[in-house]
Every structure is written in C-alpha cells, then in structure tokens.
Amino acid sequence: MRMWRKAGRAGLMGLLTVGSLVFGAPAQTEAQAAQGELAGIGNIKVFVTDMNESSIACDLDQGAVLQAFTQALRQGGMTVAESAPYWVVVRATTVASDTRGCLTSLDATVLQNTKYFNQGTREERVGRVQHWSKGGLHFSDKNDHRQQITTAAQDLGNSLVQDWASDQ
C-alpha cells in the first residue's frame, strides 16, 4: 500500500506504458488522443446482427433497426457505405416474458480492421480495434416494442453522430 502511495500517478503511467510495450498495444500520440476515438472516420458500414427468436416474437425487424440507425447517421453527416474500413455492428438481443412484456438489449460497436507486426512470430497480423460502443436496455409491452426499439436505434445512431462530430 505504501508503494502505491509513493508511486502515485507517475508510477501508474509508467506501469501502463510498460504494460502496453509488453503486450504490444499501440502507443497513442498526444494528437490522436486529443482528436478522439472517432477522428478520421469518413465512410462507415452498418451491420445489424440476426435477431434471436424472442426478438422475432416481440415483432422486432432487422431491416427497421438498420434503416433507423443509418438514417440517423446520414442525417448527422456521416457517410454510410457498402464497404468501408470502419463498420458499426448493431445488436438487438431480446427476452420475451410469459406476460406481454419484452426486454431488449440494444447496442452498437464501431470497429476497424488493422494490420500490425507481431514481433514474437515475425509476421504481419490482422486485428480489430474497437473505437466506440454504447447501448442500453429497453422494456415495453409486446405491442409497442417494435416502435420503441426502432426509436432507440435512431437515438443510438444520433449518439454515435454526436460523439463522431465532437471527435473531428
């Protein structure tokens, strides 16, 4: 405990720096850190995962979620493309109750493929970098759930646009 107090913030930063060097995490420059995680994203591909059985039972529609999310991105000035180095994965996972309620976890994650050199194997590798993630839980009656999740998908898209705009 005393060692931690003596080391303080500088010791912690040193430990994190050493940890990133040991584990091969890329170092971030001050300019990159100042711009934000979403800086430089021009085109983005949107992918909505398949709905589970409960999502279908609660009348959720993969196409409606995709349309609501991409509409928010386009209205916010982002370019949605069929192929892009960045993509956002939107997931809606639902649990339907015996009564008439539905609970859905709706989340979105922005990813990027990147190449790096693995010094241990002396080979170039491909990995994924997560740039942004956000989501939430939504509960409603089965009759209203489709509309609630479609609106939530649009709100989630608007949140991405807001964070993207502030990072530019």
Kinemage of the C-alpha trace (Angstrom):
@kinemage 1
@onewidth
@group {chain A} dominant
@subgroup {mainchain}
@vectorlist {calphas} color= white
{ca met a 1} P 0.000 0.000 0.000
{ca arg a 2} L 2.828 2.408 0.812
{ca met a 3} L 4.483 1.670 -2.514
{ca trp a 4} L 1.294 2.688 -4.350
{ca arg a 5} L 1.100 5.973 -2.463
{ca lys a 6} L 4.735 6.763 -3.207
{ca ala a 7} L 4.446 5.841 -6.867
{ca gly a 8} L 1.338 7.925 -7.374
{ca arg a 9} L 0.147 8.915 -10.813
{ca ala a 10} L 3.602 8.918 -12.409
{ca gly a 11} L 4.148 5.338 -11.257
{ca leu a 12} L 0.807 4.259 -12.617
{ca met a 13} L 1.515 5.896 -16.003
{ca gly a 14} L 4.882 4.173 -16.112
{ca leu a 15} L 3.248 0.845 -15.338
{ca leu a 16} L 0.676 1.388 -18.097
{ca thr a 17} L 3.413 2.349 -20.567
{ca val a 18} L 5.442 -0.744 -19.716
{ca gly a 19} L 2.271 -2.862 -19.955
{ca ser a 20} L 1.472 -1.536 -23.414
{ca leu a 21} L 5.011 -2.253 -24.589
{ca val a 22} L 4.963 -5.784 -23.192
{ca phe a 23} L 1.554 -6.669 -24.604
{ca gly a 24} L 2.104 -4.915 -27.931
{ca ala a 25} L -0.669 -2.327 -27.618
{ca pro a 26} L -0.044 0.578 -29.974
{ca ala a 27} L 1.038 3.769 -28.300
{ca gln a 28} L -1.272 6.707 -28.903
{ca thr a 29} L 0.256 10.074 -29.716
{ca glu a 30} L -0.987 13.210 -27.956
{ca ala a 31} L -2.503 14.445 -31.227
{ca gln a 32} L -4.509 11.219 -31.644
{ca ala a 33} L -5.690 11.337 -28.044
{ca ala a 34} L -6.784 14.965 -28.433
{ca gln a 35} L -8.846 14.179 -31.548
{ca gly a 36} L -10.794 11.319 -30.042
{ca glu a 37} L -11.508 7.699 -30.908
{ca leu a 38} L -13.775 8.519 -33.871
{ca ala a 39} L -11.492 11.064 -35.544
{ca gly a 40} L -10.836 10.466 -39.213
{ca ile a 41} L -13.788 8.182 -39.891
{ca gly a 42} L -15.021 9.030 -43.365
{ca asn a 43} L -17.089 6.091 -44.576
{ca ile a 44} L -18.731 3.574 -42.294
{ca lys a 45} L -20.529 0.309 -42.995
{ca val a 46} L -23.532 -0.606 -40.839
{ca phe a 47} L -24.359 -4.210 -39.988
{ca val a 48} L -27.302 -5.367 -37.869
{ca thr a 49} L -26.871 -8.875 -36.458
{ca asp a 50} L -29.576 -11.503 -36.880
{ca met a 51} L -32.469 -11.256 -34.449
{ca asn a 52} L -32.946 -14.051 -31.909
{ca glu a 53} L -36.245 -15.960 -31.573
{ca ser a 54} L -37.501 -13.676 -28.808
{ca ser a 55} L -36.766 -10.589 -30.912
{ca ile a 56} L -38.925 -12.033 -33.672
{ca ala a 57} L -41.633 -12.988 -31.141
{ca cys a 58} L -41.625 -9.364 -29.972
{ca asp a 59} L -42.113 -8.208 -33.592
{ca leu a 60} L -38.661 -6.658 -33.988
{ca asp a 61} L -37.472 -6.185 -37.538
{ca gln a 62} L -33.813 -6.253 -38.559
{ca gly a 63} L -34.496 -4.008 -41.561
{ca ala a 64} L -36.333 -1.398 -39.468
{ca val a 65} L -33.451 -1.247 -36.970
{ca leu a 66} L -30.954 -0.882 -39.848
{ca gln a 67} L -32.997 1.843 -41.524
{ca ala a 68} L -33.487 3.852 -38.305
{ca phe a 69} L -29.809 3.641 -37.364
{ca thr a 70} L -28.442 4.514 -40.829
{ca gln a 71} L -30.955 7.332 -41.264
{ca ala a 72} L -29.614 8.956 -38.089
{ca leu a 73} L -26.019 8.627 -39.353
{ca arg a 74} L -26.830 10.119 -42.760
{ca gln a 75} L -28.816 12.998 -41.264
{ca gly a 76} L -25.865 13.707 -38.985
{ca gly a 77} L -23.414 13.956 -41.900
{ca met a 78} L -21.779 10.535 -41.758
{ca thr a 79} L -21.314 8.582 -44.991
{ca val a 80} L -22.806 5.085 -44.876
{ca ala a 81} L -21.120 2.798 -47.422
{ca glu a 82} L -21.392 -0.807 -48.566
{ca ser a 83} L -17.671 -1.282 -47.995
{ca ala a 84} L -15.538 0.726 -45.579
{ca pro a 85} L -12.516 0.321 -43.276
{ca tyr a 86} L -14.772 1.155 -40.298
{ca trp a 87} L -18.032 -0.569 -39.532
{ca val a 88} L -20.621 -0.466 -36.815
{ca val a 89} L -22.245 -3.644 -35.540
{ca val a 90} L -25.731 -3.136 -34.097
{ca arg a 91} L -27.087 -5.932 -31.875
{ca ala a 92} L -30.604 -6.387 -30.528
{ca thr a 93} L -30.982 -9.309 -28.115
{ca thr a 94} L -34.418 -9.829 -26.631
{ca val a 95} L -36.023 -11.799 -23.832
{ca ala a 96} L -39.806 -12.171 -24.031
{ca ser a 97} L -41.737 -12.769 -20.815
{ca asp a 98} L -44.764 -15.033 -20.364
{ca thr a 99} L -46.847 -11.947 -19.899
{ca arg a 100} L -46.870 -9.394 -22.669
{ca gly a 101} L -43.524 -7.690 -21.983
{ca cys a 102} L -40.273 -7.694 -23.938
{ca leu a 103} L -36.791 -6.721 -22.753
{ca thr a 104} L -34.197 -5.893 -25.402
{ca ser a 105} L -30.515 -5.070 -25.057
{ca leu a 106} L -29.674 -2.787 -27.976
{ca asp a 107} L -26.021 -1.846 -28.507
{ca ala a 108} L -23.693 -0.639 -31.236
{ca thr a 109} L -19.917 -1.009 -31.567
{ca val a 110} L -17.629 0.752 -34.076
{ca leu a 111} L -14.750 -1.469 -35.220
{ca gln a 112} L -11.799 -1.216 -37.591
{ca asn a 113} L -9.558 -3.882 -39.065
{ca thr a 114} L -5.905 -3.036 -38.653
{ca lys a 115} L -2.590 -4.651 -39.509
{ca tyr a 116} L 0.266 -4.976 -37.049
{ca phe a 117} L 3.606 -6.707 -36.857
{ca asn a 118} L 3.851 -9.489 -34.281
{ca gln a 119} L 7.449 -9.429 -33.070
{ca gly a 120} L 7.163 -12.882 -31.476
{ca thr a 121} L 6.214 -14.658 -34.685
{ca arg a 122} L 7.860 -12.091 -37.011
{ca glu a 123} L 4.658 -11.976 -39.068
{ca glu a 124} L 2.169 -9.332 -40.064
{ca arg a 125} L -1.207 -9.973 -38.426
{ca val a 126} L -4.691 -8.532 -38.699
{ca gly a 127} L -6.666 -7.466 -35.663
{ca arg a 128} L -9.728 -5.427 -34.761
{ca val a 129} L -9.742 -2.150 -32.895
{ca gln a 130} L -12.858 -1.014 -31.058
{ca his a 131} L -13.356 2.743 -31.351
{ca trp a 132} L -16.766 3.280 -29.755
{ca ser a 133} L -19.506 1.337 -28.017
{ca lys a 134} L -22.808 2.289 -26.455
{ca gly a 135} L -26.124 0.654 -25.673
{ca gly a 136} L -28.935 0.151 -23.243
{ca leu a 137} L -31.876 -1.956 -22.063
{ca his a 138} L -35.422 -1.309 -23.248
{ca phe a 139} L -38.607 -2.807 -21.807
{ca ser a 140} L -42.130 -2.440 -23.127
{ca asp a 141} L -45.339 -4.247 -23.942
{ca lys a 142} L -45.045 -6.606 -26.947
{ca asn a 143} L -47.465 -4.434 -28.903
{ca asp a 144} L -45.233 -1.346 -28.570
{ca his a 145} L -41.821 -2.981 -28.582
{ca arg a 146} L -41.062 -2.698 -32.306
{ca gln a 147} L -41.642 1.065 -32.256
{ca gln a 148} L -39.650 1.511 -29.049
{ca ile a 149} L -36.626 -0.389 -30.407
{ca thr a 150} L -36.771 1.388 -33.771
{ca thr a 151} L -36.771 4.738 -31.942
{ca ala a 152} L -33.961 3.514 -29.664
{ca ala a 153} L -31.909 2.514 -32.744
{ca gln a 154} L -32.324 6.018 -34.152
{ca asp a 155} L -31.316 7.535 -30.792
{ca leu a 156} L -28.260 5.261 -30.696
{ca gly a 157} L -27.312 6.398 -34.204
{ca asn a 158} L -27.724 10.035 -33.119
{ca ser a 159} L -25.447 9.365 -30.146
{ca leu a 160} L -22.756 7.997 -32.469
{ca val a 161} L -23.103 11.052 -34.722
{ca gln a 162} L -22.754 13.385 -31.725
{ca asp a 163} L -19.614 11.645 -30.473
{ca trp a 164} L -18.189 11.447 -34.028
{ca ala a 165} L -18.776 15.196 -34.604
{ca ser a 166} L -17.102 16.138 -31.318
{ca asp a 167} L -14.056 13.969 -32.159
{ca gln a 168} L -13.368 15.626 -35.534
